Amino acid sequence: MFALPVKFAGMAIPNPITSAETNYKDSTLVCSHLIRALRGQEAFSPSKHRETRAAVIFTGKDRKAEEYESTFTEISREWDVLKKRTITRGKETGAWLTILPTFVNGTELSSYEWRDAFLLRYSLSPLGLPLKCDGCGVDFSISHALKCKTGGLIILRHDEVTRELIELSTMALRPAAVRDEPLIITVPKQHPTRTNDPNSKNNPPVDIPSNDGDRGDILLRGMWKNQHETIIDIRVTDTDANAHKHQHPYAVLKKQEKEKRTKYLQPCLDQRRSFIPFVVSTDGLIGREGKSLLTRIAIRLAAKWEQPYSVVRGFVSARINLAILRATNLCIRGSRVPASKMSKRVQWQDGAGLGLFETV
């Protein structure tokens, strides 16, 4: 399993015992023109050597892809439904395994984060988990850790993914073009009208603007076209939760994207704004509209940095993948002990309590 490439849910750790014969045959085919030229069977041509090499590599990719898929299918026959479901998702959530960890690019992980992510990738339980949840006291499990709202780790998980997307968007645009928590739906407040007519007793109420209402997570100006705003609303969901485990993971993401569009798309269009639901799973699976946003960010960064799109797209995917991974690890390893039990709070609300405060 580990010998398979990352995009086939493996770890890309080659096994020389099983790959030596195939690699020898491929090497011989790649160098076939060069071998014949050395033997005097034909004149050497650099262009023909390059053509032969490119043709063999292209053919070998398709053949190897079929072999990898066949190997994965054969191995997965022994797995139960939930394990197969989890490991199959690893084909699209392994970007963090393909990059070198560096502090400069923000791609580093702690040893605990790496081990936990590795074990969860193969449907295994991380080591050293507590028996009871320190927030609500129920039996602790991975499923409970990803849904327990005590202690605010679920909100913090959402905020960490939001901040990572804000940072990538800021690099693609500029700080002035990125805002957080934009107002989508305004809830007006009613106040009575003021009139100079002394005989007026029943003044009809009027609506005035208010800062209350539903808010998105990010506002981007100029991402798709000039002078146009796009509102992003983010959701991190556990596709293995009891309510979703009988649905395909992408179907879960698609359903939640539709829910957000139904609620927020028309109010955004009324304000000449676009709306994108950025829905991801706790293991890094990204919805269709979220992928389109990351693609656009990568296109702008590639043009700005004058780098190949494929390289920049890999960087963007890895950064988001790592942010989700770290946020998920926070829910598993983080503390849910309420602040009220951690420190002594001030027992008064106004300034009168300062009368008890003295200095020497």
NUTOR-616560 format. One line per 2 residues: number of its first residue (from 0); for each residue x negated, y, z negated of N, C-alpha, C. Coordinates in steps of 0.02 Angstrom, whole numbers. Atoms other than C-alpha are relative to their C-alpha. Last residue first. Example, Ala and Ser with C-alpha at 12.3 -4.5 7.8 and 13.67 -1.06 7.14 Angstrom:
# NUTOR-616560
1 = 42 -59 3 -684 -53 -357 39 55 -37; -45 -59 0 -615 -225 -390 -45 60 0 $
END
This chain:
# NUTOR-616560
359 = 47 -16 55 -82 2478 -2419 -52 49 25; 71 7 -18 66 2468 -2302 -42 22 -59 $
357 = 47 -45 32 248 2438 -2346 -71 -14 24; 68 8 -27 395 2363 -2253 -46 52 -32 $
355 = 34 52 38 555 2343 -2354 -73 -9 21; 12 -25 67 621 2508 -2289 -35 -49 -45 $
353 = 68 -25 6 594 2440 -2114 -15 29 -69; 44 52 27 754 2339 -2138 -72 23 -7 $
351 = -2 -1 73 858 2495 -2115 -48 -50 -30; 62 -23 31 800 2511 -1935 -1 -1 -75 $
349 = 13 -71 -6 939 2405 -1863 -63 19 -39; -7 -22 -69 959 2219 -1825 -13 75 8 $
347 = -40 -61 -5 904 2132 -1985 -3 25 72; -69 10 21 848 1954 -2022 42 64 4 $
345 = -21 -57 40 685 1959 -1925 74 -6 -14; -25 -58 -35 646 1785 -1860 18 56 -49 $
343 = -49 -35 42 534 1659 -1947 22 64 36; 23 -58 36 446 1551 -1818 57 31 -40 $
341 = 72 -8 -6 454 1384 -1728 -26 58 -42; 33 48 44 627 1324 -1777 -76 8 0 $
339 = -24 -11 68 717 1476 -1707 -33 -47 -50; 42 -52 32 607 1464 -1551 22 12 -72 $
337 = -26 -69 -2 693 1302 -1505 -45 49 -37; -15 -22 68 583 1146 -1483 25 72 2 $
335 = -67 -29 1 596 1094 -1301 20 23 -70; -36 2 64 410 1061 -1277 67 34 7 $
333 = -8 -61 38 340 1024 -1104 41 -9 -63; 49 -7 54 278 855 -1043 12 60 -45 $
331 = 16 65 29 421 795 -931 -44 8 -62; -61 29 30 503 962 -889 -15 -66 -35 $
329 = -17 -40 58 331 1041 -864 62 -28 -35; 41 23 56 282 899 -749 14 38 -64 $
327 = -29 63 21 428 945 -637 -39 -29 -59; -63 -16 35 368 1125 -630 34 -63 -25 $
325 = 17 -27 66 191 1067 -588 63 15 -41; 30 53 40 254 956 -447 -16 24 -70 $
323 = -54 45 21 369 1090 -378 -27 -54 -46; -42 -38 46 226 1216 -375 57 -43 -26 $
321 = 34 -2 65 110 1086 -298 41 38 -51; -2 67 28 231 1052 -155 -31 -2 -69 $
319 = -68 11 25 254 1238 -126 6 -68 -32; -12 -46 56 66 1264 -114 70 -9 -30 $
317 = 34 25 59 41 1107 -8 13 45 -61; -36 59 25 174 1158 118 -32 -26 -65 $
315 = -64 -22 29 99 1332 136 38 -59 -30; 14 -38 61 -78 1263 160 65 21 -34 $
313 = 20 47 51 -20 1133 286 -14 33 -67; -61 34 20 70 1267 384 -14 -53 -53 $
311 = -38 -44 44 -88 1372 383 64 -34 -24; 37 -6 62 -192 1230 456 39 42 -51 $
309 = -3 64 35 -62 1186 588 -36 3 -67; -64 8 35 -40 1369 636 1 -64 -40 $
307 = -46 46 -33 -224 1391 678 64 -11 -41; 18 70 12 -301 1545 594 49 -46 36 $
305 = 32 24 -62 -298 1729 641 -29 -70 -9; 67 24 17 -259 1779 460 -40 -23 61 $
303 = 33 -49 43 -109 1887 504 -72 -20 -14; 15 -59 -41 -52 1779 650 -39 52 -40 $
301 = 48 21 -52 -67 1619 548 -19 59 44; 67 4 30 16 1705 400 -53 -20 51 $
299 = 24 -68 13 165 1758 505 -70 -1 -31; 12 -34 -64 188 1584 577 -28 70 -12 $
297 = 63 25 -29 165 1502 406 -16 35 66; 55 -28 41 301 1612 328 -67 -22 29 $
295 = 6 -71 -18 418 1567 472 -56 34 -40; 28 -5 -67 385 1382 449 -11 72 20 $
293 = 71 12 6 414 1397 262 -35 3 68; 30 -58 33 583 1477 296 -75 -9 -6 $
291 = 2 -54 -49 631 1343 422 -31 63 -29; 56 13 -46 582 1209 297 -5 55 52 $
289 = 62 -16 35 698 1286 167 -61 -11 44; 7 -73 -4 839 1282 293 -62 23 -38 $
287 = 12 -23 -69 816 1095 321 -12 75 3; -57 -1 -46 799 1048 137 -17 32 67 $
285 = -24 -67 -16 633 1014 52 56 -4 51; -37 5 -62 580 853 -37 34 68 12 $
283 = 29 -38 -56 452 898 -169 34 -7 66; 62 31 -23 477 772 -311 -26 33 64 $
281 = 50 -4 52 606 876 -406 -66 -33 19; -7 51 51 707 900 -248 -57 6 -50 $
279 = 54 49 1 715 1062 -149 15 -52 -55; -16 56 45 852 1183 -96 -55 -52 5 $
277 = 63 37 3 806 1353 -22 9 -55 -53; 5 41 62 975 1423 30 -64 -41 2 $
275 = 31 66 -7 947 1557 164 1 -35 -68; 2 39 62 1055 1713 185 -29 -69 14 $
273 = -1 72 -10 1040 1849 315 -2 -34 -68; 56 38 26 1089 2029 282 6 -73 20 $
271 = 50 6 -54 1199 2155 371 -64 -33 -26; 50 -51 16 1293 2191 206 -56 2 53 $
269 = -36 -64 6 1449 2098 265 -48 57 -15; -13 -25 -68 1332 1959 321 37 66 -2 $
267 = 64 -25 -27 1270 1940 141 10 28 71; 18 -64 32 1447 1930 72 -65 28 25 $
265 = -42 -55 -25 1486 1800 208 -13 65 -36; 16 -21 -68 1336 1688 168 41 60 23 $
263 = 39 -62 -7 1351 1684 -22 -10 24 72; -10 -50 52 1480 1556 -79 -31 68 18 $
261 = -72 -15 7 1498 1444 74 11 58 -49; -21 -39 -59 1311 1456 108 73 20 -6 $
259 = 27 -68 8 1271 1400 -71 20 44 59; -34 -33 55 1385 1249 -60 -23 72 -8 $
257 = -66 -20 -23 1318 1203 112 39 36 -55; 9 -57 -44 1140 1202 47 67 27 24 $
255 = 10 -58 43 1198 1090 -94 -17 63 40; -62 -17 34 1272 966 28 -8 62 -43 $
253 = -44 -31 -49 1117 967 138 65 23 -32; 25 -67 -13 1004 932 -11 45 38 49 $
251 = -10 -39 61 1111 784 -65 -23 73 11; -72 -16 3 1121 719 113 15 42 -62 $
249 = -11 -57 -44 931 731 123 74 20 2; 28 -62 29 917 619 -30 11 62 44 $
247 = 67 -9 -26 1037 489 44 -28 66 -27; 4 -38 -62 1185 467 -71 -72 4 24 $
245 = -32 39 -51 1218 334 -204 2 36 67; 40 58 -18 1089 410 -321 31 -45 52 $
243 = 27 -3 -68 1172 581 -318 -32 -65 24; -49 -26 -47 1289 592 -469 -24 -3 73 $
241 = -56 46 -8 1180 476 -572 51 24 52; -48 -5 54 1027 585 -542 60 -46 14 $
239 = -10 66 30 899 520 -417 48 3 -59; -39 42 -47 910 675 -305 11 -71 -26 $
237 = 24 68 8 856 785 -451 43 -45 44; -48 52 19 886 963 -396 -33 -68 -5 $
235 = 40 60 8 787 1125 -385 45 -55 -28; -26 52 45 892 1269 -318 -48 -59 0 $
233 = 39 61 10 834 1432 -240 37 -47 -48; -24 26 64 932 1577 -165 -27 -71 -8 $
231 = 15 70 12 844 1678 -31 28 -19 -68; -5 18 71 912 1844 33 -10 -76 -6 $
229 = -21 69 10 854 1906 203 -1 -15 -75; 13 31 65 841 2089 250 28 -71 -2 $
227 = -52 48 16 824 2165 423 -19 -37 -63; -56 -34 34 728 2323 463 58 -47 -14 $
225 = 13 -63 34 612 2230 584 65 29 -28; 2 -57 -45 650 2050 625 -4 64 -40 $
223 = -18 24 -67 625 1879 547 0 57 51; 29 66 -11 530 1920 387 15 -26 70 $
221 = 43 4 -59 564 2107 395 -31 -68 12; -16 -48 -53 632 2131 220 -50 -5 56 $
219 = 56 -11 -46 632 1983 101 22 49 55; -19 -39 -60 748 1975 -49 -62 14 41 $
217 = 51 -39 -35 719 1837 -178 33 39 57; 65 5 33 822 1748 -311 -53 44 32 $
215 = 43 49 -30 1000 1794 -266 -66 -3 -38; 64 -22 -28 1116 1887 -382 -35 -59 33 $
213 = 46 55 -16 1299 1867 -426 -62 27 34; -18 42 -57 1386 2014 -507 -50 -55 11 $
211 = -20 68 17 1362 2160 -626 19 -39 63; 58 43 -8 1265 2314 -571 15 -72 -19 $
209 = 26 28 62 1426 2409 -545 -61 -43 15; 54 50 -7 1500 2523 -414 -26 -24 -68 $
207 = 65 -33 -9 1664 2612 -458 -54 -54 4; 60 42 5 1839 2545 -435 -62 42 11 $
205 = 39 5 -61 1985 2661 -470 -61 -43 -13; 72 15 6 2120 2654 -601 -33 -3 68 $
203 = 17 67 -26 2286 2744 -572 -74 -13 -6; 50 -3 -53 2312 2894 -687 -16 -70 25 $
201 = 25 67 -17 2472 2884 -785 -47 4 59; 7 42 60 2504 3050 -871 -30 -68 16 $
199 = 16 69 -19 2484 3185 -739 -14 -41 -62; -61 40 2 2573 3342 -798 -12 -74 19 $
197 = -19 15 70 2409 3426 -844 62 -44 -5; -71 -9 7 2347 3410 -662 21 -17 -72 $
195 = -12 -64 33 2159 3433 -668 74 14 -11; -39 -49 -39 2129 3250 -628 9 63 -41 $
193 = -4 -63 36 2007 3115 -683 35 51 44; 20 -60 -37 2035 2940 -619 7 61 -44 $
191 = -54 -46 -19 2042 2794 -739 -27 61 36; -5 -56 46 1898 2671 -734 57 45 22 $
189 = -56 -46 -9 1889 2499 -655 -1 53 -55; -32 -16 64 1722 2409 -644 55 52 13 $
187 = -14 -70 17 1670 2330 -480 33 7 -69; -63 2 37 1591 2154 -474 16 72 -21 $
185 = -9 -51 52 1457 2162 -340 69 -8 -32; -71 -15 8 1415 2005 -243 7 48 -59 $
183 = -37 26 -58 1237 1986 -178 73 21 -3; -71 6 12 1126 2088 -296 35 -23 64 $
181 = -42 -50 -34 941 2055 -267 74 -14 -14; -68 -6 27 851 1952 -402 40 55 34 $
179 = -31 57 34 671 1977 -342 69 19 -27; -33 -18 63 604 2096 -211 30 -63 -32 $
177 = -25 58 37 481 2074 -67 29 25 -67; -54 32 -39 447 2204 68 31 -59 -36 $
175 = -59 -44 -3 348 2321 -46 58 -33 36; -37 -3 63 226 2180 -90 64 42 3 $
173 = 37 -44 44 177 2148 92 41 8 -64; -26 -67 -13 231 2022 223 -44 51 -36 $
171 = -22 -3 -70 151 1849 237 23 70 19; 59 6 -43 51 1865 75 19 7 73 $
169 = 38 -62 6 205 1931 -15 -62 -2 43; -34 -50 -41 308 1786 52 -37 66 -3 $
167 = 11 16 -71 182 1661 -17 31 52 46; 71 -13 -15 184 1747 -187 -17 -15 73 $
165 = 11 -73 -2 374 1757 -191 -73 15 18; -26 -22 -65 385 1571 -147 -7 76 8 $
163 = 47 24 -52 270 1530 -293 24 23 69; 60 -42 0 372 1641 -409 -50 -22 53 $
161 = -16 -66 -26 534 1555 -361 -62 44 5; -5 9 -73 460 1381 -388 15 68 33 $
159 = 68 12 -25 406 1437 -562 0 -10 75; 37 -63 -5 576 1516 -598 -70 -11 27 $
157 = -27 -39 -56 672 1355 -559 -42 63 10; 17 38 -60 562 1253 -676 22 38 62 $
155 = 71 -15 -13 580 1389 -809 -25 -37 62; 3 -68 -28 769 1373 -798 -71 19 18 $
153 = -32 5 -66 759 1184 -821 -1 68 34; 50 23 -49 632 1210 -962 30 -7 70 $
151 = 9 -43 -59 755 1319 -1059 -50 -24 51; 68 -28 -3 734 1235 -1229 -15 41 61 $
149 = 24 -27 64 886 1122 -1214 -71 26 7; 0 -74 -3 943 1105 -1033 -24 31 -65 $
147 = -13 -27 67 900 919 -1018 -9 77 1; -66 -32 5 915 872 -834 14 31 -68 $
145 = -13 -42 -58 741 821 -776 68 34 -2; 47 -57 -1 687 757 -946 16 48 57 $
143 = -22 -50 50 843 647 -959 -45 62 2; -64 -28 -22 803 558 -795 25 53 -49 $
141 = 14 -46 -55 622 536 -846 64 34 23; 13 35 -63 676 459 -1011 -15 52 53 $
139 = 35 -35 -53 691 512 -1193 -11 -45 60; 54 41 -27 824 441 -1308 -31 34 61 $
137 = -23 63 -31 927 583 -1381 -60 -38 25; 4 59 42 860 711 -1506 24 -65 30 $
135 = -68 21 19 919 871 -1420 2 -65 -39; -48 -54 -3 756 968 -1404 69 -20 -25 $
133 = 10 -45 56 618 850 -1459 48 59 0; 6 -68 -26 686 715 -1344 -7 48 -59 $
131 = -58 -43 6 656 547 -1427 -15 69 30; -59 43 6 536 404 -1389 64 40 -1 $
129 = -30 6 67 399 520 -1327 61 -47 2; -61 -39 7 308 484 -1162 29 -9 -70 $
127 = 0 -45 57 128 424 -1174 62 43 -7; 20 26 65 111 349 -1001 8 53 -54 $
125 = 62 -27 28 207 402 -846 -13 -26 -71; -10 -46 56 343 283 -785 -67 26 -25 $
123 = 27 26 62 321 206 -613 8 52 -55; -56 22 41 426 241 -458 -24 -35 -64 $
121 = -10 72 -11 274 250 -344 50 -29 -49; -2 12 -73 272 440 -326 14 -73 15 $
119 = -69 -13 -22 316 453 -512 7 -12 75; -43 53 24 151 368 -554 73 10 22 $
117 = 17 62 -34 48 484 -443 47 -57 -22; -26 -5 -68 137 639 -506 -13 -64 40 $
115 = -73 4 3 106 588 -686 30 2 69; -20 68 16 -77 551 -651 76 -7 -2 $
113 = 14 44 -57 -106 716 -561 24 -71 -15; -46 -15 -55 -17 822 -692 -11 -47 59 $
111 = -67 25 19 -110 735 -833 50 12 57; 0 73 -6 -279 759 -748 68 -29 -17 $
109 = 32 32 58 -243 943 -723 3 -75 9; -46 34 45 -205 1004 -548 -40 -25 -60 $
107 = 28 46 50 -294 1127 -434 56 -30 -42; -21 68 -15 -222 1200 -273 -27 -51 -51 $
105 = -55 18 45 -224 1385 -316 25 -71 11; -63 7 -36 -325 1431 -162 58 -21 -44 $
103 = -8 -57 -45 -476 1500 -256 68 -3 35; -30 -55 37 -458 1376 -401 14 59 47 $
101 = 44 -57 9 -489 1231 -282 37 54 -39; -19 -47 54 -416 1056 -270 -51 55 -8 $
99 = 50 -1 53 -452 977 -99 22 50 -53; 41 -60 6 -298 945 5 -50 -7 -57 $
97 = 40 -9 -60 -208 790 71 -47 60 -4; 53 50 -2 -135 724 -92 -49 12 58 $
95 = 49 -15 53 -32 881 -126 -58 -49 -1; 46 -51 -22 55 859 42 -54 15 -51 $
93 = 69 13 20 127 694 -18 -50 52 22; 15 -40 60 313 735 -21 -73 -8 -22 $
91 = -7 -72 -14 368 681 153 -19 43 -59; 24 -14 -68 318 497 159 -1 75 14 $
89 = 71 -19 2 338 492 -30 -30 12 68; 4 -73 0 527 492 -4 -72 24 0 $
87 = -11 -22 -69 509 308 43 -2 76 5; 64 4 -37 432 277 -128 8 22 72 $
85 = 50 -48 26 585 341 -221 -63 -1 42; -24 -68 -12 719 253 -116 -53 51 -21 $
83 = 9 -13 -71 621 91 -115 20 71 18; 71 -7 -12 608 96 -304 -14 16 73 $
81 = 24 -64 28 793 132 -322 -74 11 13; -26 -56 -38 846 -8 -203 -28 67 -25 $
79 = -72 -11 10 736 -144 -275 20 65 35; -19 -51 48 567 -180 -197 76 1 -9 $
77 = 2 27 68 507 -343 -118 26 50 -52; -51 52 7 559 -294 58 4 -27 -71 $
75 = -60 -26 34 458 -134 41 55 -52 -7; 12 -7 72 293 -222 80 65 18 -36 $
73 = 13 66 29 350 -284 251 -9 4 -76; -63 38 0 428 -119 299 -9 -67 -34 $
71 = -43 -29 51 271 -24 248 65 -38 -6; 27 18 65 162 -142 350 43 26 -57 $
69 = -14 71 10 274 -123 503 -25 -24 -68; -71 6 14 271 66 486 19 -73 -12 $
67 = -12 -26 67 81 64 473 74 -8 -19; 28 48 48 64 -51 625 14 24 -72 $
65 = -43 59 1 182 56 729 -24 -51 -51; -62 -20 33 87 213 681 49 -59 -4 $
63 = 10 1 73 -75 125 722 63 20 -37; 6 69 22 -17 87 899 -7 -5 -75 $
61 = -65 32 -4 44 264 928 -2 -72 -25; -45 -30 49 -116 339 863 68 -33 0 $
59 = 11 30 66 -225 216 960 46 28 -53; -32 66 0 -151 270 1127 -5 -33 -69 $
57 = -72 -11 -7 -196 452 1094 38 -66 -3; -25 -26 64 -369 406 1029 75 9 2 $
55 = 2 55 48 -403 296 1181 28 23 -68; -52 48 -18 -346 431 1303 3 -57 -51 $
53 = -66 -28 17 -448 567 1217 56 -50 14; -8 -6 73 -607 462 1217 69 25 -18 $
51 = -7 68 26 -588 413 1400 12 2 -76; -67 25 -19 -557 593 1450 13 -69 -28 $
49 = -50 -34 40 -708 653 1351 70 -24 16; 7 26 69 -820 520 1430 52 33 -46 $
47 = -34 65 2 -752 566 1602 -5 -31 -70; -72 -10 -3 -797 748 1572 38 -66 -2 $
45 = -27 -24 64 -971 704 1513 76 9 1; -35 -63 -11 -1004 599 1669 29 23 -67 $
43 = -29 -32 59 -1130 457 1666 31 67 18; 33 -63 18 -1155 365 1829 36 33 -59 $
41 = -29 -60 -31 -1092 187 1833 -36 61 -24; -56 23 -40 -1150 8 1793 37 58 34 $
39 = 11 -13 -71 -1321 64 1737 57 -21 44; 16 63 -33 -1305 -19 1566 -12 9 75 $
37 = 64 23 26 -1315 150 1481 -22 -65 33; 52 -43 -27 -1176 215 1595 -69 -22 -24 $
35 = 11 20 -71 -1066 65 1555 -54 43 32; 33 66 -2 -1089 96 1369 -14 -21 71 $
33 = 70 -10 19 -1050 283 1385 -38 -67 2; 35 -32 -57 -891 244 1481 -73 9 -16 $
31 = 4 46 -58 -835 118 1348 -36 31 59; 67 -7 -30 -878 230 1199 -8 -42 63 $
29 = 17 -71 -4 -698 257 1143 -65 11 37; -39 -30 -54 -655 76 1186 -16 74 8 $
27 = 25 26 -64 -798 7 1080 37 32 59; 65 -32 -13 -752 120 934 -29 -22 68 $
25 = -14 -70 -20 -570 62 944 -65 36 17; -30 2 -67 -624 -122 942 13 71 26 $
23 = 53 19 -47 -741 -93 794 27 0 72; 44 -58 -10 -607 3 698 -55 -15 50 $
21 = -36 -49 -41 -483 -139 723 -43 61 15; -7 27 -67 -607 -269 659 35 50 47 $
19 = 64 3 -36 -659 -166 509 7 -23 72; 5 -49 -54 -483 -116 452 -63 -6 42 $
17 = -55 7 -48 -432 -265 344 -7 46 60; -8 71 -18 -595 -287 249 54 -9 53 $
15 = 45 20 -55 -637 -101 256 9 -73 20; 26 65 21 -481 -55 153 -45 -28 56 $
13 = 7 54 -48 -450 129 181 -29 -64 -31; 63 30 23 -388 241 39 -12 -61 44 $
11 = 53 -11 -50 -257 350 127 -68 -24 -27; 49 -45 31 -146 354 -29 -59 13 45 $
9 = 60 30 29 11 275 47 -45 53 -33; -9 12 72 188 339 75 -60 -34 -32 $
7 = -35 65 3 174 326 266 5 -23 -72; -65 -9 -32 133 512 280 38 -66 9 $
5 = -46 -35 45 -5 483 152 69 7 31; 7 -73 3 -91 355 263 52 31 -45 $
3 = -41 -35 -50 -80 170 215 -13 75 -4; 38 -8 -61 -226 93 119 40 36 54 $
1 = 42 -59 5 -137 124 -47 -41 12 63; -42 -60 0 0 0 0 -43 63 0 $
END
